[in-house]
């Protein structure tokens, strides 16, 4: 992006192109200058990921203190500050600080928005809302790429300032809308604000809902949340690793890190390498397959980008539950991604550096992207369903941070494995990710519980009861049944050591 390098770089007459200015010594040799340039580019790129990692780790304490809505407002403020600094300053040091701050903002946007959706969406709509979330990431990538494309040729500061200015649009709209959205009822219950939680739930549900059905759902949340808070009174970060929470934390981290473990960043790196290869006329095809990291004319990115239930229902139905999706779609997704990676590797092994193999790679990159985007929302969805309400912010934030760390490690090491100057594996790198995806598929089948048609309170009860993953689908949650029965005004609720038995005898009938 020449406009960016006019401010932060210089024009190299020997190379005939713009480069980042990294040394004030005119006698610095070309090899040293090239190395320093690469290091500065990596630093500018890495600061964004470091910020996202740190921001995600901060989600737990911050959300426990101020809630989900204020977390999103906080992300907006950080976004505005970072973007304003990059728009108004020409200092490299200010650029570094702004990139770090922007990364924290991105981490907060990603985690707080998903926490909010987890805790307000009815069970039958939770899967759909996360599909919408993924679609919004894709739309954002398309808008970003379009703006980048339109401004890349500008020979002034507007080349990078115009895309940066777009950062003000979506957060501003979201911040205004949040004034009309309630805080999540489950977070309010955790804070002991039960009256506010009831008001929040009423705002979220249909105003014509039957009052008995509403009270059933409200009492289910209230009773279950009281149990969860009672069980987790000490330091919450330590509680994540104790008792039944250990299993829940491990599963949440594992399923969210599917994003880093399936090789999506490797596919992006291979796409970039083939696009730059002069041996293929495939650049225009590869260029449009994935959300872009930048064009050939762009030595670095200033902008962040998105990577973008069971048994027959009980007799106490209420508006917080109904089916949405099977968890084992994740297994199908990682299998499809794995075989897409394998096909690329085999093609490049049989006919390396040929146009025919390049076309095969292009086709399976497209298929990989399709399958990845199709199952990616499920990983975020399951990762937020497994923790209990008192720990959800801590667990989800940590899992998101580790996922970004995994992506960074993969992105950092991929060039050494793929590029000719390194091991020169090229698309044969896919063999590694085929194996990784097969492990993910096996792990999903045996260890990922099915949460279809389950409220967050039912999921909590099953984990507390130690239900095996393969039996989640058919398990009957007597405890949640009892809370719903109480909300409906039913008598005959027996609490026993081995469980809770519900007698569905109405008080009015008995009278």
N, C-alpha and C positions, 0 to 999 in steps of 0.2 A: 504494500500500500504506500505509494510514493508520498502522498500527503502526510501520512504519519511519520515517515522517515525524514521528511523535510524538517520536522520539528525535533525528532529524537535521533536523527542519524545524519548521514552525509552522502554525497554522490561520489562513488569511486570511479575515477576515470579509467583506471586499469581494468576493472571488472565490467565497466559500462553499465552499472546498475546502482541502485540505492542500497545502503547498508547501515547498520546501527553503529553509532559512534561510541566506542568503548575505551578509547585511549587518547590522551592529550599529547602523547609523545609522537612526533612526526616520524621518528626513526623506527617505530615498531614494525617488525617484519610481518609479511602477509599471513604466514602460518599462525603466528601468535594472535594477530588481529582477528583471523577467522575463528580461532578457538574461543577468544574472549567474546566475540559476537554470539557464538552458539550458546555460551554459558549465560549471557544476558538474556537471550531469547528464552532459554529454559527457565530462568529465574522469573521473568515476567509471566510466563505461562503457569509456573508452579505456584506462584503466590495466590492465584485464584483458587487452586485446589486446596492449598494449605488453609486459606480462609474458610472455605466450605467445610473442611474437616473440623476446624476449631469451632465454627458456628454451630455445627450439628451437635458437638459435644456440650455446648452451652444450652441446648434446648431443654434438657431435663430440669436443671435448677431454675431457669428463667420461666418455663411454663408452669412449674409448681408454684411459683411466686405470683405471676401476673396473669396466667391463662393463655389460651390459644389466640384470641383476638388481638391482645396487646403484643403478642409475639409477631403477628403479621404486620401490625403497625410499626413495630420496632424494625422489622426487616425493610419496610418502606423508607423509614428515616435514614437507615444506613445506606440504602440504595441511592437515595437522593444526595447524600453527602459525598459518597464515592464518585458518583457520576458527575457531580458539579466540580469536584477537584480535577477529574480527568478532562473536563471540558475547558476549565479555566486556567489550568497550570501547564507549563511546559517543562517542569522539573522532573528529571528521572526519579528522584527520590519520592516526590509526590505521587508519581505514577505507581511506584512500588506500593506505597501506603494505601492508595486508592484501590489497587487490585486486591490487596489483602482484605480491606474493608468490604469490597464488593463481594468477595467470596463468602464472608460471614453472612452477608445479606442473602445470598443465594441459598446457603445452608438453612437459614431460617425460613425463607419462602418455601422451600421444598418440604421441610419437616412439619412446620406449624400448619401449613395448608392440609397436609395429609392427616395429621392428628385431628384437625377440625372435622374433616370428612368422616373419619373413622367413628367419631363420637356423636355425630348428628344424623348420619344417614340410617334409615331403617334397614334391617337385614336384607330385605329383598331388593333394595336399591344400592347397597354398598358396592357391589360389583360394577353396576352401571356407572356410578359416580366416579369410580377409579378409571373406567374406560374413558369417560369424559376428560378426566385429568390427563391421561396419556394423549388424548387427541389435542388438548390444549398445548401440551409440550410440542407436538408435531406442528401445529399451526404456528406457534411461536418460532420454531426453527425455520419454517417456510418464510415467514415475514422477515426474520433476521437475514436469511440468505438473500432475499429479494432486495432488501435495503443495502446490504453489502455489495451486491452485484451492481446496483445503480450508482453507488458512490465510490467504488474502487478506483475509477479512473480520474477522480478529481485530483487536481494537482495543487491542492491547498489543504488547510486544516479541516475543511468541511468533509474531507474523505473519511475521517474517523469521528468527527464531531456529530455528523448527522445520524449515524447509527447509534451513537451514545445518547443522543437526545431522545431517541425512541424509548429509552429505559424509563422515562418519566410517565409514559402513557398508561400502561397496564397497572402499575402499582397505584397510580392516582385513582383510577377507576375502582380498583379493589378497596382502597382505603375509604372511599366514600361509601361504597356498598356495605362495608363492615358496620357502619353506624346503624344500619337497619337489620343486621343479623344478630341473634342472641349468642351469648357465650354458650359453650356446650353444656348440656345438663349434667353429663357425667363428671366433668371437671368441677362444676359447682357443687355436686354431691360430695366429691372428695374433699372439698374445702368446708363441708358442713353447712353450706348455704342451701338448705333443702327447699325453702320457699322460692328462692330465685331459680332453682333447678326446675321446679314445677312450672313457673312462668315461662322459662325457656322452652320446656318441652311442649307447652301449649302453643307457643309461637311456631314451633317447627311442624306440628301436626295439623291436620285438617280441623278447622273450627267446628265442623259438624260431627266430629267423632263422638261416639257413644261414651258417656262419662264413666260407665263401669269399665269399658275397655281401656280408657285412658288411665284410670286408677290402677288397673292391673299392670300396665306397662310401667307406670311411675313407681309403684311399690316394688316391682322387680328390680328396677335400677337402684332404688333407695336401700332395700334390704341387702342386695349383693354388694353394693358399694360400702355399706357399713362394715360388712365382713372383711372386705379387702383392706380398708383403712385400718381396721383393728389388727390385722395380720402384719401390717407394714408400718410400724410406728417409729422405727429407728432410722438411721441414715439410709435413705432410699437407694443410694448407689451401691451400698453393701447388701441391702435386701434383695437386689436383683439376682444375687448369686447364692441365695439361701433357700433351702427347702424346695418346694415345687416351682419357685420362681427360677431356679437354675435351668430347668428344662425349657421353660417358656422363653427365657432370655436367649439361650443357645439356639432355639429354633428360629426366633425372630432374627437374630444376627445372620444365621445361615441362609434363610430364605431371601433376605434383602441383599445379601452378598452374592446371590445368584447373578445379579447384573454384572458384577466384576468377574465372576468365575466362568461365564459362558463365552468370553472372548469378543465381545462387541467392539472394544477398543482396538483389538488386533485387526478386525475386519476393516475398521476405519483406516488404520495405518497401511494395510495392504492396498486399499483403494487409493490412498494418496500416492503410494509408491508406484502403482501401475499408471496412475494418471500422469505422473511426471516422466514415465518411461517413453523414450522416443521410438521404441521398437513397435509400439502398438498405437493404432488409431482408435483407442477406446476411451480416451479422456472424457469426451463429451457424454458418454454413457455412464461411466463411473461417477462423474461429477454430480450426477443428479440422483444417485441411489441412496445416499445417506445424508443426514444433517451435516453440513460441511464444517470442517475445521479451518477452512481458508482456501483461497485460490493460489495458483502458482505465483502470482504477483504479491502474495501476502506472506511476509516472513514470520508473522506471529499473529495471534488473535488478541484483540482487546475485549471482545464480547464473550460473555458466558453463554453456554447452550445447554439444553436439556438432553439428557440421554433418554429426549422427551432425550344348597346346604343339605339332607339326609332323611330321617325317619318320618313317618306320617305324623302330622302335627297333632299336638295334644288338644284336649277339649277346651282349653283356656286360651283361645286365640286372641291376640291383640295386635295393634297396628305396628309393632316394632319388629315383626318377623314375617318371613316368607322366603322362598328360595331365591338364591342369586347365582351361584356358580360352584362347580366342583374344584377342589384344590388341586386335583391331579391333572388339571389342564396344564399346570406347571411342568409335570413330567412329559406330557406330549410336546410342550414348547421347547424344552431343553433337548429332547430327542431330535426334533426337527432341526434345531440350530446345530446340534452336533453333526448330523449327517450332511448338512450344508457345508460345514467346515471340512468334513472328510472329503466331500466331492471336490472342493477346491484343491486340497492337498494332493489327491490322486491325479487330477488333471495336470497339475504342475510337475508331478513326478514323472508321468508318462511322456509328456511333451513340454519340457521346460522352455520358457522364453520364446513361445510361439504365439501367433495371433489366435490360433484355434483354442489353445489352453487359456489364453487371456479372455476369450469370449465365454468359456465355461465358468471361469472365475467370476466374471461380471454377473452371469445369470444366477449363480449361487449366492453371491453377495446380496442380490436383490431378494432371493428367497429367505436368506438368513435374516435380513432386515424385516421382512414381512412377519416371520414367525416370532422374532424377538419382540417387535412392537405389539404383537397379538398377546403374548403371555406376560410381558413386563408388568402390567398393572396388577396381575395376580400376586406377584412377589411382594410388591408394596402393600397390597391389601392384607395378605396373610401375616406379614411382618408386624402390622399394627394391631391385628386382632388377637394375637397370642398373649401379649403382656396384660396384666390386670390394670384397672383404671388408675390406681395409685402410682404405678410405676411406668405407665405407657410412655410418657415424655422422656424419661431417662433411657429406657430400653430402645425405643425407636430412634432417638437421637444418636445413641452409641452405634446402633446397627448401621444407620445412614453414614456416620463418620467412617466406619470401617469399610463400607462399600466404596466410598470415595478414595480412601487410602489404597484399596485394592486396584481401583481403576488407575490411580496415579502410578502405582508400581508397574502395572502392565503397560501403560503408555510409555513409561520411562525406559523399560527394558526392550520393548518390541522393536525399535529401530535397530538395535544391535543384533537381533535374531533375523530380521527381515532384509535389511539393506545389504547391498553388495559389499560395502566396506566392513560389514560384520560377518555373520555366519552365512549370509546370502541364502536363507531358506525361502524367502518370498512366501507365496501362498502355502508352501509345505508346512508353515507354522501352524496350519489348521490341524495337523495330526495331534498336537498338544491339546488343542481346544476340543477336538472330538472326544478325547479321553476324559477331559474335564467335564464335558456335558454328559457323558455316559455315567460318570460318578454322581452328578447332580440328579439324573433321572432315577438311579437306584436309591439315592438318599430320599428323594421325594416319595417314592413308592412305599418305603418302609417306615419313614420317620415323620413325614409331614401329615398332621391330622387334618381330617376333612371337616370344614366348618360351614358347609352349606346349610342354609336355613337355621343358622344359630345366631342368637343375639350375643353380645359381648359378655353378658352375665351367664349365659349357658356355657360359653367357652371357658369362663373362669371356673365354674363348678366342675367341669370335666377334668380340667388340669388339676384342681385340688383333689379330686377323687383318684387321680393317677390312672385315668383311662388310657389304654394303649392306643396308638395312632390309628390302627386299623379298626377300632371299635367306636370311634367318635361318631360315626355315621348313624349308628343304631342305639346309642346310649340315651336313656330317658333321664332328664334332669329333674329329679323330684324336688330339690331345693328351690329351683326357680319356679316350678309349678306351685309350690306352697306360697311363695311371695306373691305370685299373680293371683292365687286364690284369695289371699288376704285382701288384696286390692279390690277384688270383685265382691268382697263381703261374704265370703264363704266360711262355713264353720267346719269343724272336724279336722283341723290341721294338727297332725301328730308329729312331733319332732323326736326322732329316735336316734340312738347312737349310730346305727348303720345307715341312716338316711332319713328322708322326710316323706311321710305318707299323706296323701291328700284325699279327704272325703269330700266329694262335690255335693254337699248339701247346703242349700241356700238358707240364710237366716230367715228371710221372709216366708219361705215355704214351710220352714219348721214352725214358725209362729202360727 
